[in-house]
Amino acid sequence: MTALILMILMPALLLAGCAESSAPAVPSASPVPSAAAEEQRDDIYIFYTSDVHCGVDENLTFSSLKALVNDTKEEHEYTALVDLGDYASGGTMGSISSGELVIDLMNSMGYDAVTFGNHEFDFGIPQLKRLIDMADFPLIACNIRYTGSNENIFADIPAYIMKDFGSVRVGFLGVLTPETTTTSTPANFMENGEFVYNFYDGDDGKELARKVQSTVDQMRAEGADYVIALTHLGSLSVMEPYDSITLIRNTSGIDAVLDGHSHSVIIGDLYPNKDGEDVLLSSVGTKMENAGQLIIGKDGTLTSALISEYNREDETVRAAVDNAQEKLNAILSEKVGEVPYRLTIRDENGLRIVRNREAPLGNLCADAVREFMGTDAAVLNGGGIRADIEAGDVTMEDLLNVMAFQNALSSCYCTGQQIMDLLEYTSQKAQGLSSFDGNPVGEFGGFMQVSGLKYTIDTSIDTPVLLDDNNMFAGFEGERRVSDVQILKDGEYVSIDPEEVYTLSTVDYVMYHGGDGNTVLAGCEPIVEAGPVDLQALIEYFRNHETIPDSYREPEGRIIVK
């Protein structure tokens, strides 16, 4: 089998000198959909990227991929480059430029077809319209439905495009996840408090399948010899019934699904469609850890491989990336606001307290997240708030230094009891003193800075938190040290109701990834699973507030430690 793989991929490997992915590349064959392949004079090479998340200069890099595409064109007559979504957001370049620098770089790549990911919506509909207008590449999407009264920015976005490779016609179809409204910021999809954007999320995935099927049928009627679905659905079971595997099983006429969203790495698996015919599924991961290569062979086979490195760079794209970095550096130095005093994560002696006490800048950051996500309360792990903001002009770089990790924002429904459990967990290492002998004590990266909440920690009580052998949360045993928990309601703090359901926002590191051993929120119903990065909330806070209130000069008493 290895020899066969190398023979099938040999033209590209000899030409490009590229490395296959570390996992073995298993070729996957699909039956020829028409007689057109008999007239096909050469293999068709389709390269694909997905979930780049601004990682244009990471791992494989844009410049290396472009060189690979160019070198393949020297050897083969038919090539294409496509993307499966989530390119504009998820990194510094996207956050700071609201996606514009990323679109500029994609223009330099010469993409032949691009669909939307959920995170293309992170900056709001007006900015997405600007990004669409900036794009020099074809954007496609078959399942965006708009019912509002404003301009429909997707009115001219086609469901698919056709590309002729000699006598062979290949159709590229774009599909977004129906969970887009809850995996970006819900407010971006609303007008006057009502949702006006829908991505065919009805009938347990069947509405999406019907929409895709009708589009595929239309593509076949227009002469598509092959239909390649560019999907941003994901392949994990938690994404059912909107995942790519379920879509394959509920449709026919698609030859290959190139999928994004779940950051999975799939070289080329086969799944039966509703007629029992095998459909190839591939996914490349994230941050350019791989690019995909789909070969439509002149013998009628479909073969997929992943490429993780390449030893040449395209000089034009390299220059574009360097130019974008220069622009980014210039943007980072731009003023976004000013403060008349230092916003700090430290105490009066200059010792870090953000990991064991309420910190003024911690309050502002948590407030920014609560305001941005529109929730009743917000919490942020102190370990993710990294630097002070000095008095005077505040630049983008200052904000980046504060939220350097750029974790995705998340929100959920949870009971008052779950919030109290969360606060109990995060307070497990707090001590009566915040420092001793000039050093901070009781520090814990998972200690929460809070917004919309107040509570008291009694450090004379031993923590009731139980941990397993891996230092992950395992329950509570004994008296609680957290008490007097209050939540902001109609501008007033009131006692939290253990039975009432509230909305809470934080970062995905805390809510879904067990960061700092915290799995307290694991059973909560999600609202937004992985929205814009936390830095975006901080940027918007400074953009929306001309002055920073004096309340952030010192701790407000949100967290009392005794």
C-alpha positions in Angstrom: 0.0 0.0 0.0 2.9 2.4 0.8 4.3 2.0 -2.7 0.9 2.6 -4.2 0.5 5.7 -2.1 3.9 7.0 -3.3 3.1 6.3 -6.9 -0.2 8.1 -6.7 1.3 11.1 -5.0 4.7 10.9 -6.8 4.2 13.7 -9.3 3.6 16.2 -6.6 6.2 14.8 -4.3 8.9 14.8 -6.9 8.0 18.3 -8.0 7.4 19.9 -4.6 9.8 18.1 -2.3 7.0 18.4 0.3 6.6 16.2 3.4 3.5 14.1 3.9 1.7 14.5 7.2 3.1 12.4 10.0 0.1 10.1 9.8 0.1 7.7 6.9 -1.7 9.1 3.9 -4.3 6.6 2.8 -5.7 7.3 -0.7 -9.4 7.2 -1.1 -11.2 6.4 -4.3 -14.6 7.6 -5.4 -16.4 6.3 -8.5 -16.3 8.5 -11.6 -19.6 10.5 -11.7 -19.6 10.8 -15.5 -17.7 9.9 -18.7 -16.0 13.3 -18.6 -12.9 11.8 -17.0 -12.3 9.7 -20.1 -11.4 13.0 -21.8 -9.4 14.4 -18.9 -5.9 15.1 -20.1 -4.3 15.5 -16.7 -4.9 15.1 -13.0 -6.6 18.0 -11.2 -4.9 19.2 -8.0 -7.1 21.0 -5.5 -5.3 22.5 -2.5 -7.3 23.5 0.6 -6.8 25.4 3.8 -9.1 25.7 6.8 -9.3 27.2 10.3 -6.3 29.3 9.6 -7.3 31.6 12.4 -4.8 34.3 11.3 -1.9 31.8 11.4 -0.7 32.9 8.0 3.0 32.7 9.1 2.8 29.6 11.2 3.7 26.0 10.5 3.4 25.5 6.7 2.9 29.3 6.2 1.0 31.0 3.4 4.2 31.7 1.5 5.3 28.1 1.4 1.8 26.9 0.4 1.8 29.4 -2.4 5.2 28.2 -3.6 3.8 24.6 -3.6 0.8 25.6 -5.6 2.9 27.5 -8.1 5.3 24.6 -8.5 2.5 22.2 -9.0 1.2 24.5 -11.8 4.5 24.1 -13.5 4.0 20.4 -13.8 0.2 20.1 -14.0 -2.2 22.0 -16.1 -5.1 22.0 -13.6 -4.9 23.4 -10.1 -7.1 25.2 -7.6 -6.8 26.6 -4.1 -9.8 26.8 -1.8 -10.5 27.6 1.9 -13.2 26.2 4.3 -13.6 29.2 6.6 -12.4 30.7 9.9 -9.6 32.7 8.5 -10.3 36.3 9.7 -10.5 35.9 13.4 -8.6 34.0 16.2 -5.2 35.7 16.3 -3.6 39.1 16.8 -3.6 40.0 13.1 -7.3 39.5 12.9 -8.3 41.0 16.3 -6.3 44.1 15.8 -7.3 44.8 12.2 -10.8 43.3 12.4 -9.9 40.8 9.8 -8.7 43.2 7.2 -5.0 42.3 7.1 -5.9 38.6 6.8 -8.2 39.3 3.8 -5.4 41.3 2.1 -3.1 38.2 2.5 -5.7 35.9 1.2 -6.0 38.1 -1.9 -2.3 37.6 -2.5 -2.8 33.8 -2.4 -5.2 33.7 -5.4 -7.9 31.6 -3.9 -10.4 30.1 -6.3 -13.3 29.5 -3.8 -13.7 30.4 -0.2 -16.6 29.8 2.2 -17.4 31.4 5.5 -16.7 30.1 9.0 -18.6 31.0 12.1 -15.8 33.3 13.2 -16.0 35.5 10.1 -19.0 37.0 11.9 -17.0 37.9 15.0 -16.6 41.6 14.1 -20.2 42.1 13.3 -22.2 42.3 10.1 -21.1 45.8 9.0 -17.4 44.8 9.3 -18.1 41.5 7.6 -19.6 43.4 4.7 -16.4 45.4 4.5 -14.4 42.2 4.4 -16.6 40.8 1.6 -16.1 43.9 -0.4 -12.3 43.7 0.1 -12.1 40.1 -1.0 -10.7 39.5 -4.5 -11.7 35.8 -4.4 -15.1 34.1 -4.9 -17.1 33.6 -1.7 -19.7 30.9 -1.7 -22.4 29.7 0.8 -25.6 27.9 0.2 -27.3 28.1 3.6 -27.4 31.7 4.8 -31.0 32.9 5.2 -31.7 36.6 6.1 -35.2 37.8 7.2 -34.3 41.3 8.4 -35.2 44.7 7.1 -31.6 46.0 6.6 -29.3 45.4 3.6 -28.7 41.7 3.0 -25.0 41.6 2.6 -25.1 38.0 1.3 -27.6 38.7 -1.5 -24.9 38.5 -4.1 -23.0 35.5 -2.6 -23.6 32.4 -4.7 -24.2 29.0 -3.3 -21.5 27.5 -5.5 -19.2 28.1 -8.3 -18.2 26.0 -11.3 -14.6 25.7 -12.5 -13.7 24.0 -15.8 -10.5 22.0 -16.0 -10.4 21.3 -19.7 -13.5 19.2 -20.5 -14.1 18.4 -16.8 -16.4 20.6 -14.8 -15.9 20.7 -11.0 -18.5 22.4 -8.8 -17.5 23.9 -5.4 -20.3 24.2 -2.9 -20.1 26.3 0.4 -21.8 25.2 3.6 -21.7 26.9 7.0 -22.5 25.3 10.4 -26.1 26.0 11.5 -24.6 26.6 14.9 -23.0 29.8 13.6 -25.4 32.0 15.6 -24.2 30.4 18.9 -20.6 29.9 18.1 -19.9 33.5 17.3 -21.6 36.4 19.1 -25.5 36.0 19.1 -26.1 39.7 19.1 -24.4 40.0 15.6 -27.3 38.0 14.1 -30.1 40.0 15.6 -32.1 43.2 14.7 -34.3 44.8 17.4 -33.8 41.8 19.7 -34.9 39.2 17.1 -32.7 36.8 15.2 -32.7 37.7 11.5 -30.0 35.3 10.3 -30.5 31.5 10.1 -28.3 28.8 8.7 -30.9 26.1 8.1 -30.8 24.6 11.6 -34.3 23.1 11.6 -35.6 19.5 11.7 -32.5 17.9 13.4 -30.2 18.5 10.5 -32.6 17.5 7.8 -33.4 21.0 6.7 -29.7 21.6 6.1 -29.5 18.3 4.2 -32.4 19.3 2.0 -30.9 22.6 1.2 -27.5 21.1 0.3 -29.2 18.3 -1.7 -31.3 20.8 -3.8 -28.1 22.8 -4.5 -26.1 19.6 -5.5 -29.0 18.6 -7.8 -28.8 22.1 -9.4 -25.0 21.8 -9.8 -25.4 18.4 -11.5 -28.1 19.8 -13.8 -25.6 22.5 -14.8 -23.1 19.9 -15.8 -20.9 19.4 -12.8 -18.9 16.2 -13.3 -17.6 16.4 -9.7 -19.1 18.2 -6.7 -16.7 19.2 -3.9 -18.3 20.5 -0.8 -16.4 23.1 1.1 -18.0 22.8 4.5 -17.5 24.4 7.9 -19.4 21.9 9.9 -16.9 19.8 11.9 -16.8 16.0 12.3 -17.1 15.5 16.0 -20.1 13.8 17.6 -20.9 16.8 19.7 -21.6 18.7 16.5 -24.3 16.3 15.4 -26.8 16.6 13.7 -25.0 19.4 11.8 -21.7 17.6 11.3 -20.1 16.7 8.0 -20.5 13.0 8.5 -24.3 13.3 9.1 -24.5 15.6 6.0 -22.8 12.9 3.9 -25.2 10.2 5.1 -28.2 12.4 4.3 -27.3 13.5 0.8 -26.1 12.1 -2.5 -24.2 13.4 -5.5 -21.2 14.9 -3.5 -17.9 13.3 -4.3 -15.7 14.8 -1.6 -16.3 16.9 1.6 -13.4 19.1 2.6 -14.4 20.1 6.1 -13.4 22.6 8.8 -14.7 23.9 12.2 -13.7 21.1 14.5 -9.9 21.4 13.9 -9.8 17.7 13.2 -7.0 16.1 11.2 -8.5 13.7 8.7 -6.4 12.7 5.7 -9.1 10.9 3.8 -11.8 8.8 5.4 -14.7 7.3 3.5 -18.4 7.5 4.5 -21.4 6.2 2.7 -23.9 8.6 1.4 -27.7 8.0 1.4 -27.3 5.8 -1.7 -24.5 3.8 -0.2 -21.8 5.3 -2.3 -18.5 6.3 -0.6 -17.7 10.0 -0.1 -14.3 11.2 0.8 -13.9 13.3 3.9 -10.8 15.3 4.8 -9.9 18.0 7.3 -6.6 19.8 7.8 -6.5 20.9 11.5 -5.9 24.6 12.3 -3.3 27.4 12.2 -1.7 26.0 9.0 -0.5 22.8 10.7 -1.5 21.2 7.4 -2.8 22.1 4.0 -4.8 19.5 2.1 -4.3 18.2 -1.4 -7.2 16.5 -3.3 -6.3 14.9 -6.6 -9.0 14.2 -9.1 -7.1 11.6 -11.2 -7.5 11.3 -14.9 -8.2 7.6 -14.1 -11.3 8.6 -12.1 -9.9 8.2 -8.6 -10.0 10.9 -5.8 -6.9 10.9 -3.7 -6.2 13.0 -0.6 -3.1 13.8 1.3 -2.0 16.4 3.9 1.1 18.5 3.6 2.7 19.9 6.7 5.9 21.5 5.4 7.5 22.7 2.2 11.0 24.0 1.7 10.4 27.0 -0.6 8.6 30.3 -0.3 6.8 32.4 -2.8 8.5 35.8 -2.7 5.4 37.8 -3.5 3.4 36.3 -0.6 6.4 36.5 1.7 6.7 40.2 1.0 2.9 40.5 1.5 3.1 38.8 4.9 6.1 41.0 5.9 4.1 44.1 4.8 1.1 42.9 6.8 3.3 42.5 9.9 4.6 46.1 9.4 1.0 47.3 9.2 0.1 45.3 12.3 3.0 46.8 14.2 1.7 50.3 13.2 -1.8 49.4 14.3 -0.5 48.1 17.6 1.0 51.5 18.3 -2.3 53.3 17.6 -4.1 54.9 20.5 -7.4 53.3 21.5 -8.1 55.4 24.6 -6.5 56.9 27.6 -6.6 56.5 31.4 -5.6 59.1 34.0 -4.2 56.4 36.3 -2.6 53.0 36.2 -4.9 50.1 35.6 -3.2 47.4 37.6 -3.2 43.7 38.5 -1.0 44.6 41.5 -1.3 45.9 45.1 0.0 49.1 46.5 3.4 47.5 47.0 3.6 46.3 43.4 3.0 42.7 44.1 0.7 40.7 41.8 -2.7 40.1 43.3 -4.7 39.1 40.3 -4.3 35.4 41.1 -5.3 35.7 44.8 -7.4 38.8 45.2 -9.7 41.2 43.4 -7.6 43.4 41.1 -8.7 46.7 39.6 -7.7 45.7 36.0 -9.2 42.3 36.6 -12.5 44.1 37.3 -12.3 46.1 34.1 -11.5 43.0 32.0 -14.3 41.0 33.5 -16.7 43.9 32.9 -15.6 44.1 29.3 -16.4 40.5 28.8 -19.8 40.7 30.5 -20.7 43.7 28.4 -19.4 42.2 25.2 -21.2 38.9 25.7 -24.4 40.3 27.2 -24.5 38.0 30.2 -25.7 38.4 33.7 -22.2 37.7 35.1 -18.7 37.1 33.9 -15.5 35.5 35.3 -12.0 35.5 34.0 -9.1 33.4 35.3 -6.4 35.7 36.8 -3.7 33.7 35.1 -4.9 35.0 31.8 -4.6 38.7 32.7 -1.0 39.4 32.2 0.1 43.1 32.5 -0.8 46.5 33.8 -1.9 49.4 31.6 0.0 52.5 32.5 -1.6 56.0 32.9 -1.8 58.0 29.7 -2.5 56.9 26.1 -3.6 53.3 25.7 -2.5 51.5 22.6 -3.6 48.2 20.9 -0.3 46.7 22.1 -1.1 47.6 25.7 -4.4 45.6 25.4 -2.6 42.7 23.7 -0.1 42.6 26.6 -3.0 42.3 29.0 -4.8 39.5 27.2 -1.8 37.8 25.5 -3.3 34.3 25.1 -6.4 35.4 23.1 -8.7 32.7 24.4 -12.1 32.3 22.8 -15.0 33.7 24.7 -17.8 31.4 25.8 -21.1 31.7 27.6 -23.6 29.3 29.1 -26.8 28.9 31.1 -26.1 27.9 34.7 -27.8 27.8 38.0 -26.9 30.0 41.0 -25.6 26.9 42.7 -23.2 26.2 39.8 -21.9 29.7 40.0 -21.4 29.3 43.7 -19.6 26.0 43.0 -17.4 27.7 40.5 -16.4 30.4 43.0 -15.7 27.8 45.6 -13.4 26.0 43.3 -11.5 29.1 42.3 -11.0 30.2 45.9 -9.4 27.0 47.0 -5.9 28.4 47.5 -6.7 31.8 48.8 -5.1 32.8 52.1 -5.7 35.4 54.7 -2.7 37.3 53.6 -2.0 38.1 50.0 1.7 38.4 50.5 4.4 37.4 53.0 8.0 38.6 53.2 7.7 40.5 50.0 6.2 37.6 47.9 2.6 36.9 46.9 1.0 33.8 48.6 -2.0 31.7 47.8 -1.6 32.4 44.1 -3.7 30.3 41.7 -4.0 30.9 38.0 -7.6 29.7 38.2 -8.6 32.4 40.7 -11.4 34.4 39.1 -11.8 38.1 38.6 -15.6 38.7 38.4 -18.2 41.0 37.0 -21.8 41.2 38.1 -20.9 39.2 41.2 -19.8 39.8 44.8 -18.8 37.2 47.4 -16.7 36.5 50.5 -14.0 34.0 51.1 -13.4 32.8 54.7 -9.8 31.5 54.7 -10.2 30.2 58.2 -12.1 27.3 56.7 -10.1 24.7 54.8 -11.1 24.3 51.2 -13.7 21.7 50.6 -12.5 21.2 47.0 -11.5 17.6 46.1 -9.1 16.9 43.3 -8.4 13.6 41.5 -4.9 12.2 40.8 -4.6 14.5 37.8 -5.4 17.6 39.9 -8.8 17.9 38.2 -12.0 18.9 40.1 -13.6 15.9 41.7 -16.2 17.4 44.0 -16.6 19.0 47.4 -16.4 17.7 50.9 -17.0 19.7 54.0 -17.9 23.3 54.9 -17.8 25.9 52.2 -15.5 28.9 52.5 -17.3 31.0 50.0 -20.4 32.8 51.2 -22.6 35.9 50.7 -22.7 35.5 47.0 -24.6 38.3 45.3 -25.4 38.9 41.6 -26.2 42.2 39.8 -29.8 42.5 38.9 -31.4 45.7 37.5 -28.4 47.7 38.7 -28.5 46.3 42.3 -26.7 43.4 43.9 -29.1 40.8 45.3 -28.5 37.4 46.9 -27.9 34.7 44.3 -30.7 32.1 44.0 -29.3 28.6 43.9 -32.2 27.4 41.8 -32.4 30.3 39.3 -30.8 30.0 35.9 -28.4 32.8 35.0 -26.2 33.5 32.0 -22.4 33.5 32.5 -19.5 34.3 30.3 -15.8 33.4 30.5 -13.2 31.9 28.2 -13.3 28.5 26.6 -10.2 27.6 28.6 -12.3 27.7 31.7 -15.7 26.6 30.4 -14.8 23.7 28.1 -11.1 22.8 28.4 -10.7 22.2 32.1 -8.2 25.0 32.5 -6.6 25.0 35.9 -8.4 21.7 36.6 -11.7 23.5 36.6 -14.6 21.3 35.2 -17.3 22.8 37.3 -19.2 24.2 34.3 -18.9 21.1 32.2 -22.6 20.2 32.4 -23.9 23.7 31.7 -25.9 24.3 28.6 -23.8 26.4 26.1 -24.9 29.7 24.6 -21.7 30.5 22.8 -19.1 27.7 22.7 -16.2 29.5 21.1 -16.8 33.1 20.2 -14.5 36.0 19.5 -11.2 36.1 21.5 -11.1 37.9 24.8 -8.9 40.6 23.4 -11.8 41.7 21.1 -13.9 42.4 24.2 -11.2 44.6 25.7 -10.8 46.4 22.4 -14.5 47.1 22.1 -14.6 48.3 25.7 -12.1 51.0 25.1 -13.7 51.9 21.8 -17.1 52.3 23.4 -16.0 54.2 26.6 -14.5 57.6 26.1 -13.5 57.8 29.7 -12.5 55.0 32.2 -14.4 55.4 35.5 -12.5 56.1 38.7 -14.0 52.9 40.1 -11.1 51.0 38.5 -8.5 52.9 40.5 -8.6 50.3 43.3 -10.6 47.1 44.2 -14.3 47.8 44.7 -15.1 45.1 47.2 -16.3 42.5 44.7 -14.3 39.8 46.5 -13.8 40.0 50.2 -11.1 37.8 51.7 -11.0 37.3 55.4 
